[in-house]
Amino acid sequence: MMPQTYAARSVAEAIKAACADLGCDQEQLEIEVLSPGMIGLFGICFKKAKIRVRRKNASPAPSPSAPLREGAEGDAPSPLREKAEAAGEAAQESPAAACQRLLSGMLAAVRLPLSVEVVEEGEAMLVARIKGDDIETVIGAGGEGIDALQYLVRKMLSKQFRRKITVTVDAGAYREQRREALEAQARQLAEEVKALGRSRATPPLNPAERRIVHMAIQGDPGVRSRSVGEGLYKKVVISPPGRRKGPGRRRRPHPHAPAQDDKAKAHA
């Protein structure tokens, strides 16, 4: 058969597509890897993996002019096939390994000499810690740098493995220090609300940071909190507790009902 070319996001997916199209197993194909594929920076663009395949033919009888090499049995595996199989195995990496590869690639692309350590802290839960002497650069103002990395890696891993994978990206001890600062700020704002009787608000926060604020004051009966705004970053408004609705709430008088003074005059 004539060679056929297949392209996909990875070599393994291209091989799978070829097997499905030709109705055969991988062992029945001669595979040449034309391009292993490449994911672009931040996953914005990528180069597809490309392979060329053909069905294997029955091995011809050896001729005197072309004797079998010693130790060879039938078709000897070609370097190209070994390369394809190795690429296919690499495509089956774990979420933790993929997370480390993606983050390391992003940091290398912007020439930051930082290392990445990824640990699993539960099913589909990863913590990636960035270490080095220049972590302030990757943290960014208010943690926006590592928040952006965290968002991108989560999206890319979930797309690669076709399931939700939670990733927390930290640099140094920033996340723990940030949590302590947010809890202190939430308690301070709560005290100001109770003292002044007016609402106070935090700066715009991401969902994880808003949850820290809500949790820090949820046990305080003197205040309540709610998120206000649109998009990813919202403010947390802390305010005095409102009057409860339900039995005992005073009804508004009917517009045509007589006033209290009129009722008193009627009984006089």
Phi and psi in degrees as a GROMACS rama.xvg file:
@    title "Ramachandran Plot"
@    xaxis  label "Phi"
@    yaxis  label "Psi"
@TYPE xy
-74.4824  145.83  MET-2
-61.3647  145.311  PRO-3
-125.839  147.153  GLN-4
-108.697  138.964  THR-5
-132.523  144.51  TYR-6
-130.642  143.759  ALA-7
-160.092  -178.086  ALA-8
-69.327  -24.0119  ARG-9
-145.034  164.251  SER-10
-61.9644  -40.8536  VAL-11
-61.3911  -41.13  ALA-12
-69.625  -34.7297  GLU-13
-66.1667  -41.643  ALA-14
-63.463  -42.225  ILE-15
-61.5232  -41.2387  LYS-16
-65.1989  -39.0731  ALA-17
-65.1451  -43.2903  ALA-18
-62.4015  -41.4183  CYS-19
-67.0044  -39.0196  ALA-20
-70.5671  -38.4183  ASP-21
-92.9266  -7.94538  LEU-22
66.0968  44.9208  GLY-23
-147.107  172.433  CYS-24
-88.2474  163.413  ASP-25
-60.7842  -34.1063  GLN-26
-65.8062  -17.308  GLU-27
-90.9642  3.92754  GLN-28
-117.992  144.985  LEU-29
-93.6339  122.495  GLU-30
-116.926  128.532  ILE-31
-119.28  122.703  GLU-32
-85.2592  112.833  VAL-33
-84.1131  -36.2079  LEU-34
-153.214  127.985  SER-35
-74.6461  -9.74187  PRO-36
83.8316  161.966  GLY-37
-158.814  133.093  MET-38
-86.8934  131.319  ILE-39
-75.5067  171.162  GLY-40
-58.9297  127.67  LEU-41
62.0134  15.3084  PHE-42
69.8515  11.953  GLY-43
-70.3134  -36.7582  ILE-44
-139.833  158.911  CYS-45
-152.955  161.368  PHE-46
-109.447  125.244  LYS-47
-69.617  149.158  LYS-48
-74.7707  145.065  ALA-49
-136.436  134.182  LYS-50
-130.361  158.89  ILE-51
-122.631  129.694  ARG-52
-129.205  156.28  VAL-53
-151.375  152.747  ARG-54
-68.1531  144.279  ARG-55
-74.9573  143.282  LYS-56
-99.4579  161.656  ASN-57
-61.8618  142.576  ALA-58
-70.3119  126.102  SER-59
-69.8027  156.352  PRO-60
-65.6184  141.686  ALA-61
-67.4535  140.9  PRO-62
-108.436  158.278  SER-63
-58.5124  -32.1988  PRO-64
-77.0064  -16.7473  SER-65
-136.849  71.4608  ALA-66
-69.4309  154.36  PRO-67
-68.747  142.54  LEU-68
-69.0119  151.276  ARG-69
-61.8237  131.388  GLU-70
87.3337  -5.3203  GLY-71
-84.1782  141.323  ALA-72
-130.393  107.91  GLU-73
66.6272  -138.538  GLY-74
-77.802  119.718  ASP-75
-77.5365  139.658  ALA-76
-64.226  130.271  PRO-77
-82.3069  156.599  SER-78
-58.6453  -33.6447  PRO-79
-67.1  -39.8375  LEU-80
-66.7001  -41.8287  ARG-81
-60.5388  -37.9456  GLU-82
-64.7722  -39.4668  LYS-83
-66.0155  -43.3797  ALA-84
-65.4909  -39.4842  GLU-85
-64.0155  -39.9343  ALA-86
-66.6913  -36.5684  ALA-87
-65.1151  -39.2956  GLY-88
-67.1752  -38.0502  GLU-89
-64.9713  -28.6057  ALA-90
-68.6834  -20.4571  ALA-91
-90.4808  40.6718  GLN-92
-73.7488  160.223  GLU-93
-78.7802  160.723  SER-94
-57.3583  -38.081  PRO-95
-65.1012  -42.6167  ALA-96
-66.2894  -39.5026  ALA-97
-65.3115  -39.4009  ALA-98
-61.9072  -44.7535  CYS-99
-64.7837  -40.6408  GLN-100
-62.8685  -44.6788  ARG-101
-65.8569  -48.0981  LEU-102
-65.2055  -42.5231  LEU-103
-61.6794  -38.9005  SER-104
-65.7283  -40.9902  GLY-105
-63.7488  -43.9757  MET-106
-67.4609  -37.8006  LEU-107
-67.1185  -33.8993  ALA-108
-65.0401  -30.8672  ALA-109
-101.495  14.8171  VAL-110
59.0555  44.9095  ARG-111
-104.946  118.025  LEU-112
-77.4352  70.1382  PRO-113
-123.415  152.18  LEU-114
-107.56  160.113  SER-115
-128.031  131.188  VAL-116
-121.329  126.3  GLU-117
-117.931  129.083  VAL-118
-126.26  149.728  VAL-119
-93.2252  128.875  GLU-120
-120.488  37.455  GLU-121
138.095  175.644  GLY-122
-67.79  122.222  GLU-123
58.1255  32.1292  ALA-124
-128.937  118.198  MET-125
-121.583  146.382  LEU-126
-122.789  119  VAL-127
-107.582  120.638  ALA-128
-109.539  123.906  ARG-129
-95.4948  129.776  ILE-130
-126.733  150.839  LYS-131
150.996  -176.843  GLY-132
-88.8016  -9.53013  ASP-133
-123.548  40.3564  ASP-134
-71.9931  -22.4568  ILE-135
-60.1  -33.5331  GLU-136
-65.1163  -43.787  THR-137
-77.061  -27.2291  VAL-138
-65.1465  -46.9079  ILE-139
77.3292  176.565  GLY-140
-68.2871  121.762  ALA-141
64.1883  21.5921  GLY-142
78.5807  13.7655  GLY-143
-64.8087  -31.1964  GLU-144
-64.6147  -53.6283  GLY-145
-73.1791  -25.2864  ILE-146
-63.7645  -41.0807  ASP-147
-66.7184  -43.2043  ALA-148
-60.9324  -42.7193  LEU-149
-61.2902  -44.4703  GLN-150
-63.1215  -46.1041  TYR-151
-65.0635  -44.6049  LEU-152
-65.6766  -38.8725  VAL-153
-59.5679  -47.1833  ARG-154
-62.8849  -44.0173  LYS-155
-68.169  -40.8053  MET-156
-68.3122  -42.623  LEU-157
-62.1822  -36.2164  SER-158
-71.9462  -39.8051  LYS-159
-66.8728  -42.5395  GLN-160
-99.2371  -0.325999  PHE-161
56.2444  39.1833  ARG-162
-161.118  162.125  ARG-163
-73.905  128.122  LYS-164
-126.95  121.226  ILE-165
-89.0936  126.35  THR-166
-127.098  131.452  VAL-167
-111.225  120.285  THR-168
-101.461  122.404  VAL-169
-124.264  156.269  ASP-170
-136.009  119.469  ALA-171
64.0406  -132.485  GLY-172
-113.822  31.0216  ALA-173
-61.0614  -46.5974  TYR-174
-60.0373  -44.1243  ARG-175
-66.6526  -43.4781  GLU-176
-64.0519  -38.5826  GLN-177
-66.2331  -40.7503  ARG-178
-61.7375  -44.9605  ARG-179
-63.1407  -39.9075  GLU-180
-66.4168  -40.6646  ALA-181
-67.4879  -39.6899  LEU-182
-63.3797  -42.1403  GLU-183
-65.3472  -40.9498  ALA-184
-64.2148  -41.33  GLN-185
-62.6256  -43.793  ALA-186
-66.6919  -38.484  ARG-187
-64.1258  -44.4205  GLN-188
-64.0762  -37.0562  LEU-189
-63.3318  -40.44  ALA-190
-66.0489  -38.9793  GLU-191
-65.4092  -38.48  GLU-192
-63.2101  -43.6548  VAL-193
-69.1053  -32.9612  LYS-194
-77.7326  -37.1362  ALA-195
-99.3057  -19.1666  LEU-196
73.424  17.6335  GLY-197
-124.568  154.534  ARG-198
-73.4819  148.596  SER-199
-129.768  156.821  ARG-200
-134.643  149.624  ALA-201
-84.5639  166.568  THR-202
-66.0618  167.264  PRO-203
-58.2836  133.368  PRO-204
-129.026  156.225  LEU-205
-79.3581  169.608  ASN-206
-56.219  -42.2348  PRO-207
-64.6785  -39.949  ALA-208
-72.4099  -34.7822  GLU-209
-63.4213  -37.9304  ARG-210
-63.419  -37.9693  ARG-211
-60.5955  -42.915  ILE-212
-65.3779  -47.3798  VAL-213
-58.8637  -44.3331  HIS-214
-67.8866  -31.7114  MET-215
-66.6776  -29.5673  ALA-216
-118.065  10.3798  ILE-217
-66.5471  -23.8381  GLN-218
-89.3092  3.13585  GLY-219
-94.4472  110.522  ASP-220
-71.2675  -10.5475  PRO-221
-85.4345  -3.97268  GLY-222
-143.77  165.284  VAL-223
-137.543  160.48  ARG-224
-135.571  151.128  SER-225
-153.755  151.987  ARG-226
-89.358  137.164  SER-227
-131.886  133.049  VAL-228
130.728  -176.279  GLY-229
-130.116  156.041  GLU-230
88.8246  -168.063  GLY-231
-70.02  -41.5199  LEU-232
-98.7399  122.57  TYR-233
-132.665  158.85  LYS-234
-86.7323  154.282  LYS-235
-106.971  117.55  VAL-236
-95.9574  124.445  VAL-237
-107.812  125.955  ILE-238
-141.557  166.027  SER-239
-63.6348  152.217  PRO-240
-64.9928  134.374  PRO-241
-80.2771  167.65  GLY-242
-70.408  133.486  ARG-243
-72.73  144.882  ARG-244
-91.475  151.254  LYS-245
137.57  -163.894  GLY-246
-56.9701  138.205  PRO-247
98.7314  -13.1849  GLY-248
-72.867  134.598  ARG-249
-68.6973  130.958  ARG-250
-79.6924  146.456  ARG-251
-75.4594  136.871  ARG-252
-65.2541  147.281  PRO-253
-66.3286  139.786  HIS-254
-59.0072  -25.994  PRO-255
-101.585  6.05754  HIS-256
-77.162  144.802  ALA-257
-67.7857  145.321  PRO-258
-69.6269  164.392  ALA-259
-60.9274  -38.7044  GLN-260
-64.57  -37.7498  ASP-261
-66.7294  -37.0693  ASP-262
-65.3922  -39.2608  LYS-263
-64.9661  -39.3174  ALA-264
-66.7651  -34.6462  LYS-265
-66.6959  -31.9469  ALA-266
-85.0422  -12.1247  HIS-267
